[in-house]
């Protein structure tokens, strides 16, 4: 349930931006035929029901102020603002696609409580999912009850012609039904009034609006928590009605504007509005519809062509995901397995210095940094890959004592730094990419130091592995009793072809003060 809720939340965030874009374009197309405004809502429906899309350079999300790097980190086909594992992160982080707002949103997230069995954010996500379920169920029940009540009220309706019925239990005409929709009109309509209304409702049926509106209502039920979705639903209903009005006027001629408006106003004066229900069509937004009818003119070809092109561009821009920027591609190239190559720097206060041959491995994924030591013990830390350029002076200032063993990065032309783990953690890890060389730095926090609260403790140069990290632990033992071990095992036969024998060849100590390993490859 939580996973479905988070997926809907991610789709709803994307749709929010698309709704705002459509509302803006809708204003610009105010004088254009309303059928184009109505068509624009298709892309909103797509974004609300489909979590994936393809990338395009024309995408709305390529424009400022959007930056979807974080949202695309787990893949390009879907925009994931809220990661599925956000409730389990040591420092929860989400994105809203606009960098200036990310800090505000993340600052409001509840931090994990040390020693607690669950993170507070896990509880909030569960509560959110439960509330969403209750709201969704309430919306479905409301829609079904209003539909059933309306069907019962129409039980006494009298057939006028084929699928047209008259009833004295209603005050406004509407279309009801999915498979075999019927048009219901009140008794007592004048001949001209009836003609206009039936033309209008027939237009709805021809365009399959009797199916589109229930589908739209179901989508609203899924996204009931988003107020912009409600606004989109109301705006779509207005565009639907006004586009039908324009279609009728184009058939009967603009000379009957006044008579058509009189038909609309007659229902408003008699308080025959609003619509019969969310799943049935009633005549709505009379004031706006009357204004639109009065200023309606047969559109010129240039206006129609321009409106059609504008619609196609807007749909393409809003329906597609942004292209993968260079930074995202560079980050992907970092993913993989690495091994220790050599020590570049170690804090002078450290009692441990590492030589070449240290068996330590590093795995970089889109979500984590995994450090595996020679005994097979692992540290797993969440990663963020926040990239910045490296300034020489700032780099030198990152050390406990400037000048004492600090590596010189001046010869490197391309210098980038990635804040791999949460900077507030202790220790924190950074990754330096210098002309293709990769340095893994451990950052130490020191609350007792009045001069520097944090500084680089160590830097290792790491190299990429073409093969997988050896999945074999190392047996660490003092280098004695080797003769007894050999004597005991010299005639041993396991009987298994795929057994891996012990390697008890003494090896040089890879680090100090670690003891010599005498056996490996379990």
C-alpha positions in Angstrom: 0.0 0.0 0.0 2.8 2.4 0.9 4.5 1.6 -2.5 1.4 2.4 -4.4 0.9 5.7 -2.4 4.5 6.8 -3.2 4.0 6.0 -6.9 0.9 8.1 -7.0 2.7 10.9 -5.1 5.5 10.9 -7.7 3.0 11.0 -10.6 1.0 13.7 -8.9 4.1 15.9 -8.5 4.8 15.6 -12.2 1.2 16.2 -13.1 1.1 19.3 -10.9 3.7 21.0 -13.1 1.9 19.9 -16.2 -1.4 21.2 -14.9 0.1 24.6 -14.3 1.6 24.6 -17.8 -1.8 23.7 -19.3 -3.6 26.4 -17.3 -1.1 28.9 -18.6 -1.4 27.8 -22.2 -5.2 27.7 -21.8 -5.1 31.4 -21.0 -3.0 32.1 -24.1 -5.5 30.1 -26.2 -8.5 32.0 -24.8 -9.6 33.3 -28.2 -8.9 30.0 -30.0 -11.5 27.3 -30.5 -12.2 25.5 -27.2 -11.7 22.1 -28.6 -7.9 22.7 -28.5 -8.1 23.7 -24.8 -10.1 20.5 -24.2 -7.5 18.4 -26.0 -4.7 19.7 -23.8 -6.1 17.9 -20.8 -5.2 14.6 -22.4 -1.6 15.1 -21.4 -2.6 15.8 -17.8 -4.6 12.5 -17.8 -1.5 10.8 -19.2 0.8 12.1 -16.5 -1.7 11.2 -13.7 -2.1 7.5 -14.8 1.2 6.6 -16.4 4.4 6.7 -14.3 6.8 6.3 -17.2 7.6 8.2 -20.4 10.4 8.7 -22.9 12.9 11.5 -22.9 12.9 14.4 -25.2 14.9 17.6 -25.7 11.5 19.4 -26.1 10.4 18.3 -22.6 9.0 21.0 -20.3 11.3 19.7 -17.6 14.5 20.7 -19.5 13.6 24.4 -18.9 14.6 26.5 -15.9 14.1 26.2 -13.0 13.7 22.4 -13.2 16.6 20.1 -12.5 15.5 16.4 -12.6 18.9 14.9 -12.0 17.9 13.5 -8.6 14.5 12.4 -9.8 16.1 10.5 -12.7 18.8 8.8 -10.6 17.0 5.5 -10.4 16.1 5.6 -14.2 15.0 7.8 -17.0 11.6 6.4 -17.8 10.1 7.5 -14.5 10.5 10.6 -12.4 11.0 9.5 -8.8 10.9 12.6 -6.5 10.2 10.5 -3.4 12.4 7.3 -3.4 10.7 4.1 -2.4 13.2 3.6 0.5 13.0 7.2 1.8 11.6 5.9 5.1 14.7 3.8 5.7 17.3 6.4 4.9 19.6 7.6 7.7 19.0 11.2 6.4 15.8 11.2 4.3 16.1 13.2 1.1 13.5 13.9 -1.6 13.4 16.2 -4.5 10.6 18.3 -6.0 12.4 18.9 -9.3 13.2 22.6 -8.4 16.6 22.9 -6.6 15.6 26.1 -4.7 12.7 24.3 -3.0 14.5 21.0 -2.2 16.3 22.4 0.9 13.0 23.7 2.2 11.2 20.4 1.7 14.1 18.3 3.1 14.4 20.5 6.1 10.8 19.7 7.0 11.3 16.0 6.9 11.4 14.2 10.3 14.9 13.0 11.2 15.5 9.4 12.3 15.5 8.9 16.1 18.6 6.9 17.3 17.6 3.7 19.0 14.0 3.8 17.7 12.6 0.7 16.1 11.3 2.6 13.1 12.0 6.0 11.5 9.3 8.7 12.1 9.1 9.1 8.3 8.1 5.4 8.0 5.2 6.1 10.3 4.2 9.3 8.4 4.3 7.4 5.0 2.1 4.6 6.5 -0.4 7.1 7.9 -0.4 9.0 4.6 -1.2 5.7 2.8 -4.0 4.9 5.2 -5.5 8.4 4.8 -5.2 8.1 1.0 -7.0 4.8 1.0 -9.9 6.2 3.1 -10.2 9.2 0.8 -10.1 7.0 -2.3 -12.8 4.7 -0.9 -15.0 7.7 0.1 -14.7 9.1 -3.5 -15.7 5.8 -5.0 -18.6 5.4 -2.6 -19.8 8.9 -3.3 -19.7 8.4 -7.1 -21.5 5.1 -7.0 -24.2 6.3 -4.6 -25.0 9.4 -6.7 -25.0 7.3 -9.8 -27.4 4.7 -8.4 -29.7 7.4 -6.9 -29.9 9.1 -10.2 -30.7 5.9 -12.0 -33.5 5.2 -9.5 -34.9 8.7 -10.1 -35.0 8.0 -13.8 -37.0 4.8 -13.4 -40.2 6.7 -14.3 -38.7 8.6 -17.3 -40.8 8.4 -20.5 -39.1 7.6 -23.8 -39.3 10.5 -26.3 -37.2 9.0 -29.1 -34.8 6.1 -29.2 -32.2 7.1 -26.5 -34.0 10.3 -25.5 -36.1 10.4 -22.3 -38.2 13.0 -20.5 -38.7 13.2 -16.8 -40.5 15.4 -14.3 -37.9 14.5 -11.6 -35.1 16.6 -13.1 -34.5 20.3 -13.7 -31.7 20.1 -16.3 -30.8 17.8 -19.2 -27.9 15.4 -18.8 -26.4 12.2 -20.3 -26.4 9.1 -18.1 -24.9 5.7 -18.8 -21.7 4.1 -20.1 -22.5 1.3 -22.5 -25.9 2.5 -23.7 -26.0 6.2 -22.7 -29.3 8.0 -22.6 -30.2 11.7 -22.8 -32.6 12.8 -20.2 -34.4 16.2 -20.5 -37.1 17.8 -18.3 -40.7 18.0 -19.3 -42.0 21.3 -20.7 -39.1 22.4 -22.9 -39.9 24.6 -25.9 -39.3 23.3 -29.4 -36.3 25.6 -30.1 -34.9 25.0 -26.6 -35.2 21.2 -27.0 -33.5 21.3 -30.4 -30.4 23.2 -29.0 -30.1 21.0 -26.0 -30.4 17.7 -27.9 -27.8 18.9 -30.4 -25.5 19.7 -27.5 -25.9 16.3 -25.8 -25.6 14.5 -29.1 -22.2 16.2 -29.5 -21.2 14.8 -26.1 -22.2 11.3 -27.2 -20.4 11.5 -30.6 -17.1 12.5 -28.9 -17.5 9.7 -26.2 -17.5 12.3 -23.4 -19.9 10.0 -21.4 -16.8 7.7 -21.0 -14.2 10.4 -20.6 -15.8 12.1 -17.7 -16.1 8.9 -15.5 -12.5 8.1 -16.3 -11.5 11.6 -15.3 -13.5 11.3 -12.1 -11.8 8.0 -11.3 -8.4 9.6 -11.8 -9.4 12.5 -9.4 -10.4 9.8 -6.9 -6.9 8.4 -7.0 -5.3 11.9 -6.7 -7.9 13.4 -4.4 -5.2 14.8 -2.1 -3.9 17.2 -4.9 -6.0 20.4 -5.1 -4.7 21.2 -8.6 -6.1 17.9 -9.8 -9.6 19.1 -8.7 -9.0 22.4 -10.5 -7.9 20.5 -13.6 -11.1 18.4 -13.5 -13.3 21.5 -13.2 -11.5 23.3 -16.0 -11.7 20.3 -18.2 -15.5 20.1 -17.7 -15.8 23.7 -18.7 -13.7 23.2 -21.8 -15.7 20.1 -22.6 -19.0 22.0 -22.4 -17.8 25.1 -24.3 -16.3 23.1 -27.1 -19.7 21.4 -27.5 -21.4 24.8 -27.6 -19.0 25.9 -30.4 -19.7 22.7 -32.3 -23.4 23.3 -32.2 -23.1 26.9 -33.3 -20.9 25.9 -36.2 -23.8 23.6 -37.3 -26.8 25.9 -36.8 -25.0 29.1 -37.6 -23.8 32.0 -35.5 -27.1 33.8 -36.3 -28.8 31.8 -33.5 -26.4 32.9 -30.8 -29.1 34.8 -28.9 -31.6 31.9 -29.0 -28.9 29.4 -27.9 -27.9 31.7 -25.0 -31.6 32.0 -24.0 -31.7 28.2 -23.8 -28.8 28.2 -21.4 -30.1 31.0 -19.3 -33.5 29.4 -18.9 -31.9 26.6 -16.9 -29.9 29.0 -14.8 -32.9 31.2 -14.0 -34.9 28.2 -13.0 -32.0 27.0 -10.8 -31.6 23.9 -12.8 -27.9 23.8 -12.3 -25.4 22.3 -11.2 -24.7 18.9 -12.8 -26.6 15.9 -11.9 -23.6 14.1 -10.5 -19.9 13.5 -11.2 -20.6 10.5 -13.5 -23.5 12.2 -15.5 -23.5 15.3 -17.7 -25.4 18.3 -16.7 -25.2 21.9 -18.0 -22.5 23.8 -16.0 -20.7 27.1 -16.0 -23.5 29.0 -17.6 -22.0 32.5 -17.2 -18.7 31.5 -18.9 -20.5 29.5 -21.6 -22.8 32.4 -22.4 -19.8 34.8 -22.7 -18.1 32.3 -24.9 -21.1 31.8 -27.1 -21.7 35.6 -27.6 -18.1 36.2 -28.7 -17.9 33.0 -30.9 -16.9 33.5 -34.5 -16.1 31.0 -37.1 -12.3 30.6 -36.7 -10.0 31.6 -39.5 -7.7 28.9 -41.0 -4.6 30.6 -39.6 -5.9 30.6 -36.1 -6.9 27.0 -36.4 -3.5 26.0 -37.8 -1.6 28.0 -35.1 -3.8 26.5 -32.3 -3.2 23.0 -33.6 0.5 23.4 -33.7 0.6 25.0 -30.3 -1.4 22.0 -28.9 1.0 19.5 -30.4 4.0 21.3 -29.0 2.5 21.5 -25.5 1.5 17.9 -25.5 4.9 16.8 -26.6 6.6 19.0 -24.0 4.4 18.0 -21.1 4.2 14.3 -21.9 8.0 13.6 -22.1 10.7 13.4 -19.5 13.8 15.6 -19.7 16.9 14.4 -21.5 19.7 13.0 -19.3 22.1 15.8 -18.6 25.9 15.3 -18.8 26.2 15.2 -15.0 23.8 12.3 -14.7 25.8 10.4 -17.4 29.0 11.1 -15.6 27.6 9.8 -12.3 26.5 6.6 -14.0 30.0 6.0 -15.2 31.1 6.0 -11.6 29.0 3.0 -10.7 30.9 -0.2 -10.2 33.5 -2.1 -8.1 36.8 -0.7 -7.0 39.8 -1.8 -5.1 42.4 0.0 -3.0 45.4 1.2 -5.2 47.5 3.4 -2.9 47.3 5.8 0.0 47.4 9.4 -1.2 47.1 11.1 2.2 46.8 10.2 5.9 46.3 12.6 8.8 49.6 13.0 10.6 47.9 12.2 13.9 46.9 8.7 12.6 48.7 5.7 13.9 47.8 3.6 10.8 49.3 3.9 7.4 48.4 1.7 4.5 50.8 0.3 1.9 50.1 -1.1 -1.6 48.4 -4.5 -1.5 45.7 -3.6 1.0 42.7 -5.9 0.3 39.9 -3.4 0.6 37.1 -3.0 -1.9 34.5 -0.2 -2.7 31.2 -0.6 -4.5 29.4 2.5 -5.9 25.8 2.2 -6.8 23.1 4.7 -7.4 22.0 4.4 -3.8 24.9 3.3 -1.7 28.7 3.2 -1.0 29.7 -0.2 0.2 33.2 -0.7 1.7 34.3 -4.3 2.1 37.5 -5.0 4.1 39.8 -8.0 3.8 37.8 -10.0 6.4 34.6 -9.6 4.4 33.0 -7.1 6.8 31.0 -4.4 5.0 29.9 -0.9 5.7 26.9 0.3 3.7 26.2 4.0 3.4 23.5 5.9 1.4 24.9 8.0 -1.4 23.8 11.3 -2.9 26.5 12.2 -5.6 26.2 15.9 -5.2 28.9 17.2 -7.6 30.9 20.5 -7.5 34.1 21.7 -9.0 37.2 21.5 -6.9 38.9 24.8 -6.0 42.6 24.4 -5.2 42.6 26.7 -2.2 39.4 25.2 -0.8 40.9 21.8 -1.2 44.0 22.7 0.8 41.8 24.3 3.5 40.0 20.9 3.9 43.0 19.4 5.8 43.9 19.4 9.4 47.2 21.1 8.8 47.8 22.7 5.5 51.1 21.8 3.9 51.8 18.6 5.8 51.5 15.9 3.3 48.6 17.6 1.5 48.5 16.3 -2.1 48.9 18.8 -4.9 45.9 18.9 -7.3 47.2 21.8 -9.5 48.5 19.5 -12.3 45.0 18.1 -12.8 42.8 20.0 -15.4 39.4 18.5 -14.7 38.7 18.4 -11.0 35.3 17.4 -9.6 34.2 16.5 -6.1 31.2 14.3 -5.2 29.7 14.5 -1.7 29.0 10.8 -1.6 27.4 10.5 1.9 25.6 12.9 4.1 28.1 15.7 5.0 26.8 15.8 8.6 27.7 12.1 9.2 30.9 11.1 10.9 32.8 10.0 9.0 31.6 11.4 5.7 32.9 10.3 2.4 33.8 12.3 -0.7 34.9 11.2 -4.1 37.4 13.2 -6.1 37.6 12.7 -9.9 40.8 14.3 -11.2 41.4 13.8 -14.9 40.0 10.3 -14.6 41.9 9.4 -11.4 39.6 8.6 -8.5 40.3 9.4 -4.9 38.1 8.3 -2.0 38.4 10.7 1.0 37.2 10.1 4.5 36.1 13.3 6.3 36.5 13.5 10.1 34.3 15.5 12.4 36.0 17.2 15.3 33.8 19.1 17.7 36.7 19.7 20.1 38.7 21.6 17.5 38.0 25.3 17.6 39.7 26.0 14.3 38.2 23.3 12.1 35.0 21.3 12.8 35.8 18.9 9.9 38.8 18.0 7.9 39.9 15.2 5.5 41.3 12.3 7.5 42.5 10.1 4.7 42.5 9.8 0.9 42.9 6.6 -1.0 43.4 6.3 -4.7 41.1 3.5 -6.0 41.0 1.7 -9.3 38.1 0.1 -11.0 37.7 -3.7 -11.1 36.8 -5.5 -14.3 35.7 -8.5 -12.4 33.5 -8.9 -9.3 34.7 -8.3 -5.8 36.2 -11.6 -4.5 33.5 -13.1 -2.3 36.0 -14.9 -0.1 36.9 -14.0 3.4 40.5 -13.9 4.7 41.5 -16.1 7.7 43.8 -13.9 9.8 46.1 -15.8 12.1 49.5 -15.4 13.6 52.2 -16.9 11.4 53.1 -19.8 13.6 52.2 -23.5 13.7 52.3 -23.6 9.9 54.2 -26.9 9.8 51.6 -28.5 12.0 48.8 -27.2 9.7 50.6 -28.7 6.6 51.2 -32.0 8.3 47.6 -32.3 9.4 46.1 -31.6 5.9 48.6 -33.0 3.4 46.7 -36.2 2.7 43.2 -34.6 3.0 40.8 -35.2 0.1 37.4 -33.5 0.2 35.6 -35.5 -2.5 34.1 -32.4 -4.0 35.3 -31.2 -7.4 34.4 -27.6 -6.8 36.1 -27.3 -3.4 38.5 -24.3 -3.0 41.6 -25.2 -1.1 43.2 -23.1 1.6 46.0 -20.8 0.6 48.4 -20.9 3.6 51.3 -19.3 1.7 52.7 -16.5 4.0 52.2 -13.1 2.5 53.7 -9.8 3.3 51.7 -7.8 5.7 49.6 -5.3 3.7 49.1 -2.9 6.6 50.2 -2.3 10.1 49.4 -3.3 12.8 47.4 -6.1 11.1 48.9 -9.6 11.6 50.2 -11.7 8.7 47.4 -13.6 6.9 48.3 -17.3 6.5 45.1 -18.5 4.8 42.7 -17.2 2.3 40.0 -18.3 -0.1 37.4 -20.0 1.9 
